[in-house]
Amino acid sequence: MDVRNIRNVYFVGIGGIGMSALARFFMGRGATVCGYDRTETDLTRRLAAEGMQIHYTDDVALLRKDAELVIYTPAIPKDHSELNWFRDNNYPVYKRSDALKWITEAMYAITVAGTHGKTTISTTTAYLLRETGYGCNAFLGGISVNYESNYWSSDNDTAVIEADEYDRSFLKLSPDLAVLTSIDPDHLDIYGTPAEMEEAFISYARNIKPGGTLLVKHGLHRSAELKGPKTVTYSLQNDAADIYADNIRLNNGGYIFDVVAADWKLENMVLNIGGMHNVENSIAAIAVTQMLGIDGGRVREALAQFKGIKRRFEYLVRTEKVVYIDDYAHHPEELAALIKSAKRLFPGRRCVVAFQPHLFSRTRDLADGFARSLDLADEVILLDIYPARELPMEGVTSETITTRMCNSANTILSKEGLLEFVKVAPLDLFITAGAGDIDKLTGPIKQILENK
């Protein structure tokens, strides 16, 4: 399908982070965009302010019957009335991944996949392309702090796309330049086994267009099978990789470092967001710019002004008395990277982490890993599991994690209990983490800490 000629699009689940980027894409190209979502959010209010018609009741009487294309998210339940009405009446109904597939076929596509880091790498890459004047169409899974958006457009037919492994949707894409960050187990409710998930990432690399490039993190499991037409590796500091960082220095909650490759070197790159894992993420993004031939001086200037992504090692309070960081981390490896980086940046402070597990299946499958990662903190508060698309599973609760922890300084609290805890506890390094609705507490927590 030629996405450039669609004039009326209807989204079922328009408020999702990936869906809203697509909605903005069609809106920017002159299409009428309407849709449904379950609840009103800051994002849906922004979409409505941009001219999209959105409602929040699953009601066939409210849908648009003149839609030329219907796009839905896999998170929509199978008994959804509007989605089934479109199907029953033979409308062209496609998943979000199908629309992204068409975009990768129509443009030079840079896709970013992996269990961790894909939102940060795709956002950093798209930001650098925009700020250096190269230009791109960005389809992101997070909100860029610089632009307060998860989408931007360009006359340059280049697309930067976050490639989601959930529902195997990333296997529909046809990238010219594919980035792969990690293949750690996740979404085992979809894949069944870690080995099956690894096979999907191997297939992702095989889908690169002829003559294209795979930029893959050095040393991944099954790396011998992770090959593209051309393969380039990157690493945080391992000089066995094709591209890596050297001379890393702490710099006021961020970093200064050099990026080294066989035939080029960029010195004194400044990254003003925390987390050593974000240094590694920025190396991948910088590598993409050099593959595209962008001037290194412009990249250096742009990176120094990069403000990061909302809920990715986001500093909400940073004073001499207290540092408050919020992060989307919802996998054991992400939590470990988050806690280690925070403790390294702010040594001597007592690290307290409030974590909301996301999905019953993920909690069940990765409970041991969550316990090990949370043990890195000095004290842990757990909220109840955020179910998202799942029904409760017998015997799976936040206690599934705490009973496996070695650190006895852990407590399970309600959301209200967490706010009361923040009011009275002595906090100098505090972190909230999780992919559910814990972000709704960040505003009140920030206010409490600033008032203290």
C-alpha positions in Angstrom: 0.0 0.0 0.0 1.2 3.5 -0.8 0.9 5.3 2.5 1.5 8.6 0.8 -1.9 8.6 -0.9 -4.2 7.7 2.0 -6.6 10.5 2.9 -8.7 9.1 5.8 -7.2 6.9 8.5 -8.8 5.4 11.6 -6.7 4.2 14.5 -8.0 1.7 17.1 -5.7 2.4 20.0 -4.5 5.8 18.8 -3.0 6.8 22.2 -0.3 4.2 22.2 3.2 5.5 21.9 3.9 3.8 18.6 0.4 4.3 17.2 0.5 8.0 17.9 3.7 8.4 15.9 2.0 6.8 12.9 -1.1 9.0 13.5 1.1 12.1 13.4 2.8 10.8 10.2 -0.5 10.5 8.3 -1.8 13.8 9.8 1.4 15.6 8.6 0.8 14.3 5.1 -2.7 15.8 4.9 -4.8 12.9 5.9 -7.9 13.1 8.1 -7.0 11.1 11.3 -9.6 9.8 13.8 -9.5 7.1 16.4 -10.4 5.4 19.6 -8.5 4.8 22.8 -9.6 3.4 26.2 -8.6 6.4 28.3 -7.7 10.1 27.8 -4.1 10.9 28.5 -1.7 13.8 28.0 -0.7 12.2 24.7 -4.2 11.9 23.4 -5.0 15.4 24.4 -2.0 16.6 22.4 -3.2 14.6 19.4 -6.6 16.1 19.7 -5.1 19.6 19.9 -3.2 18.8 16.7 -6.6 18.2 14.9 -7.3 14.5 15.4 -10.8 13.4 16.4 -10.6 10.9 19.3 -13.2 9.2 21.5 -12.9 6.9 24.5 -16.0 4.6 24.3 -16.0 1.5 22.2 -19.1 2.4 20.2 -19.7 1.6 16.6 -21.9 4.7 16.3 -18.8 6.8 16.9 -16.4 5.4 14.3 -15.7 6.9 10.9 -17.3 4.9 8.1 -15.4 6.9 5.4 -12.0 5.4 6.6 -9.8 4.3 3.7 -7.5 2.5 6.1 -7.9 1.1 9.6 -4.8 0.6 11.8 -4.9 -1.2 15.2 -2.5 -2.2 17.9 -2.2 -5.8 19.0 -3.0 -4.7 22.6 -6.7 -4.2 21.5 -8.9 -7.1 22.8 -10.3 -9.5 20.3 -13.9 -8.7 21.3 -13.5 -5.0 20.5 -16.7 -3.8 18.8 -15.3 -1.2 16.5 -12.4 -3.3 15.2 -14.8 -6.2 14.5 -17.3 -3.9 12.7 -14.5 -2.8 10.4 -13.5 -6.4 9.7 -17.0 -7.6 9.2 -17.6 -4.8 6.7 -14.5 -5.6 4.7 -12.5 -2.5 5.4 -8.7 -2.7 4.9 -7.7 -3.5 8.5 -4.0 -3.7 9.3 -1.7 -3.8 12.3 0.6 -0.9 13.2 3.6 -3.1 12.1 2.1 -3.3 8.6 2.1 0.5 8.2 5.7 0.6 9.4 6.5 -2.2 6.8 5.1 0.0 4.0 7.2 2.9 5.3 10.4 0.9 5.3 9.7 -0.2 1.7 9.1 3.4 0.6 12.1 5.1 2.4 15.7 4.5 3.4 15.0 2.8 6.7 17.1 2.8 9.8 15.5 0.4 12.3 16.5 -0.2 15.9 15.7 -3.5 17.6 16.7 -5.2 20.8 15.4 -6.1 24.3 17.0 -2.9 25.8 18.0 0.5 24.5 16.0 0.7 21.3 14.0 3.8 22.3 17.1 5.7 23.4 19.1 4.7 20.3 16.3 5.5 17.9 15.6 8.8 19.5 19.2 9.8 19.8 19.8 8.8 16.1 16.8 10.7 14.9 17.7 13.7 16.9 21.2 13.8 15.6 20.0 13.4 12.0 17.6 16.3 12.5 20.0 18.6 14.3 22.9 18.1 11.9 20.6 19.0 9.0 20.5 15.6 7.4 16.8 15.1 8.3 14.6 12.1 8.9 11.1 10.9 9.6 11.2 9.6 13.2 8.8 6.9 14.6 9.8 6.6 18.2 8.7 4.6 21.3 9.3 7.5 23.7 9.0 11.3 24.0 12.0 13.3 23.0 12.6 15.9 25.7 14.1 18.3 23.1 11.0 18.3 20.9 8.3 17.0 23.3 7.3 14.5 20.6 7.7 10.9 19.4 7.5 11.9 15.7 8.9 14.4 13.4 9.1 14.6 9.6 11.5 15.6 6.9 11.6 16.1 3.2 14.5 13.6 3.2 13.0 10.2 2.6 14.9 8.6 5.5 13.0 6.9 8.3 14.3 6.1 11.8 12.0 3.5 13.3 11.9 1.8 16.7 11.5 -1.9 15.8 9.3 -3.6 18.5 9.8 -7.4 19.1 6.5 -7.8 20.8 4.0 -9.8 18.6 7.0 -10.4 16.3 6.0 -7.2 14.5 9.6 -6.2 13.8 10.0 -9.1 11.4 7.8 -7.3 8.9 10.3 -4.5 8.4 12.8 -4.2 5.6 15.6 -2.0 6.9 18.6 -0.6 5.0 20.5 -0.1 8.2 19.4 -2.3 11.1 20.6 -1.7 14.7 20.5 -4.6 17.2 21.2 -3.9 20.8 20.5 -7.1 22.7 18.6 -10.4 22.5 18.0 -11.1 26.2 14.8 -13.1 27.0 11.6 -11.2 27.2 8.0 -11.5 25.9 8.1 -15.3 26.6 4.3 -15.2 26.5 4.8 -14.6 22.8 8.0 -16.6 22.0 7.7 -19.5 24.5 11.5 -20.0 25.0 14.6 -17.7 24.9 15.9 -19.8 22.0 12.8 -19.0 19.9 13.2 -15.3 20.7 16.8 -15.4 19.6 15.7 -17.0 16.3 13.4 -14.0 15.7 16.4 -11.6 16.1 18.4 -13.7 13.7 15.5 -13.4 11.2 15.5 -9.6 11.8 19.1 -9.4 10.6 18.2 -11.5 7.5 15.5 -9.1 6.5 18.0 -6.3 5.8 17.8 -5.1 2.2 20.5 -6.3 -0.2 23.6 -4.2 0.3 22.4 -3.0 3.7 24.2 -3.0 7.1 23.7 -4.6 10.5 25.1 -2.6 13.4 25.1 -5.0 16.3 26.4 -4.8 19.8 29.6 -6.7 20.1 29.6 -10.1 22.0 25.9 -10.9 21.9 24.9 -14.5 22.3 24.8 -16.4 19.0 26.7 -13.5 17.4 28.0 -15.9 14.7 24.4 -16.1 13.4 23.6 -12.4 13.7 24.8 -11.3 10.3 23.7 -8.8 7.7 24.9 -8.2 4.1 27.5 -6.1 5.9 28.0 -6.4 9.7 29.6 -3.7 12.0 29.9 -4.1 15.8 29.8 -1.5 18.5 30.6 -1.7 22.2 30.8 0.5 25.3 34.6 0.0 25.8 35.6 -3.3 24.2 38.2 -2.4 21.6 37.6 -5.8 19.9 34.4 -4.1 18.5 34.6 -2.1 15.3 33.3 1.1 17.1 33.8 1.8 20.8 34.2 4.5 23.5 37.5 5.5 25.0 38.6 7.9 27.7 35.2 8.1 29.4 35.0 10.8 32.1 32.2 11.7 34.5 30.9 15.2 33.9 28.2 16.7 36.2 25.8 13.8 36.0 26.8 13.0 32.4 29.9 12.0 30.5 32.7 13.1 28.1 34.2 10.4 25.9 35.9 9.7 22.6 34.4 7.4 19.9 36.9 5.2 18.1 36.7 3.3 14.8 39.3 1.9 12.4 39.1 4.9 10.0 37.7 7.7 12.1 37.7 9.1 15.7 35.5 11.7 17.3 37.0 13.2 20.5 35.4 14.9 23.5 31.8 13.9 22.8 29.6 15.4 25.6 26.5 13.5 26.8 24.4 15.3 29.4 22.2 12.4 30.5 23.1 9.8 33.1 23.8 6.1 32.8 26.8 4.3 31.3 24.4 2.3 29.2 23.4 5.6 27.6 27.0 6.2 26.6 26.8 2.8 24.8 23.5 3.8 23.3 24.9 7.1 22.0 27.9 5.2 20.4 25.4 3.3 18.3 23.6 6.5 17.2 26.9 8.2 16.5 28.0 5.2 14.4 24.9 5.6 12.3 25.7 9.2 11.6 29.2 8.3 10.4 27.8 5.5 8.1 25.7 8.2 6.6 28.7 10.5 6.1 27.6 13.3 8.4 30.3 15.7 9.6 31.6 14.7 13.0 31.9 18.3 14.3 28.1 18.8 13.7 27.4 15.5 15.5 29.5 16.7 18.5 27.7 20.0 18.7 24.3 18.3 18.5 25.0 15.6 21.0 26.0 18.2 23.7 22.4 19.7 23.4 20.6 16.3 23.6 18.2 16.3 26.6 17.3 12.7 26.4 14.0 10.9 26.5 11.2 11.1 29.0 11.4 8.3 31.5 14.9 7.2 30.3 17.2 8.0 33.2 15.3 11.3 33.5 16.4 13.7 36.2 13.3 15.0 37.8 15.0 16.5 40.9 18.8 17.2 41.0 20.0 19.2 44.0 22.8 19.0 46.6 20.3 17.3 49.0 18.4 14.9 46.7 18.6 13.4 43.3 15.4 11.9 41.9 15.6 9.8 38.7 12.6 8.2 36.8 13.1 5.4 34.3 11.0 3.1 32.1 13.2 0.1 33.1 11.0 -3.1 33.2 13.5 -5.9 32.6 16.1 -7.2 35.0 19.1 -6.1 32.8 17.6 -2.6 32.5 17.1 -2.3 36.2 20.7 -3.5 36.9 22.1 -0.9 34.4 19.9 1.8 35.9 20.9 1.2 39.6 24.6 0.6 38.9 24.8 3.8 36.8 23.0 5.9 39.5 25.2 4.6 42.3 28.4 5.3 40.2 27.3 8.8 39.4 26.3 9.6 42.9 28.6 7.6 45.2 28.0 7.8 48.9 24.3 8.3 48.6 21.8 5.7 49.8 20.0 4.4 46.7 16.3 3.7 47.2 14.3 2.2 44.3 10.6 2.1 43.9 9.7 -0.5 41.2 6.4 -1.5 39.6 6.6 -4.9 37.9 5.0 -4.9 34.5 3.0 -8.0 33.4 2.3 -11.2 35.4 4.1 -13.3 32.8 7.2 -11.3 32.8 7.3 -11.3 36.6 6.9 -15.1 36.6 9.5 -15.7 33.9 12.1 -13.3 35.2 11.6 -13.2 38.9 15.1 -14.4 39.8 16.6 -11.8 37.6 14.5 -9.0 39.1 15.5 -10.1 42.6 19.2 -10.0 41.7 18.9 -6.6 40.1 16.9 -5.0 42.9 19.4 -6.4 45.4 21.9 -3.8 44.0 19.8 -1.0 45.7 20.1 -0.1 49.4 16.3 -0.3 49.8 13.5 -1.4 47.6 9.8 -0.5 47.5 7.6 -2.7 45.2 4.2 -1.7 43.9 1.6 -4.3 42.8 2.1 -5.8 39.3 0.8 -3.7 36.5 -1.3 -6.1 34.4 -1.4 -4.2 31.1 -3.0 -6.7 28.6 -3.0 -9.7 31.0 -5.3 -11.2 33.5 -4.0 -12.1 37.0 -2.0 -15.4 37.3 -2.4 -17.5 40.4 0.5 -17.3 42.7 2.2 -14.5 40.8 2.5 -11.2 42.8 5.2 -8.7 43.7 6.0 -11.1 46.6 7.2 -13.5 43.9 10.2 -11.1 43.6 10.7 -10.1 47.3 10.9 -13.7 48.5 13.9 -14.3 46.1 15.8 -11.1 47.2 18.8 -11.3 49.5 18.4 -7.7 50.6 15.8 -7.7 53.4 15.2 -3.9 53.1 12.2 -4.4 50.9 8.6 -3.5 51.2 5.4 -3.9 49.1 3.3 -0.7 49.2 0.3 0.7 47.5 0.6 3.9 45.4 -0.8 5.9 48.3 1.7 4.2 50.6 4.6 5.1 48.3 3.6 8.8 48.5 3.5 8.6 52.3 6.9 6.9 52.3 8.4 9.7 50.2 7.0 12.3 52.6 8.7 10.8 55.7 11.8 8.8 54.5 15.2 10.4 54.4 16.0 10.3 50.6 19.1 11.5 48.9 19.1 9.2 45.8 15.6 8.0 44.8 14.6 6.1 41.7 11.1 5.2 40.3 11.1 2.5 37.6 8.6 0.5 35.6 6.6 0.5 32.4 3.1 0.6 33.9 1.4 3.6 35.4 4.0 4.5 38.1 4.7 7.5 35.9 1.5 9.0 37.2 3.2 9.3 40.6 6.3 11.2 39.4 4.7 14.6 39.5 3.5 14.3 43.1 6.8 12.7 44.2 8.8 15.5 42.6 6.6 18.1 44.4 7.1 16.3 47.7 10.9 16.1 47.3 11.2 19.7 46.2 9.1 20.9 49.2 11.2 18.8 51.6 
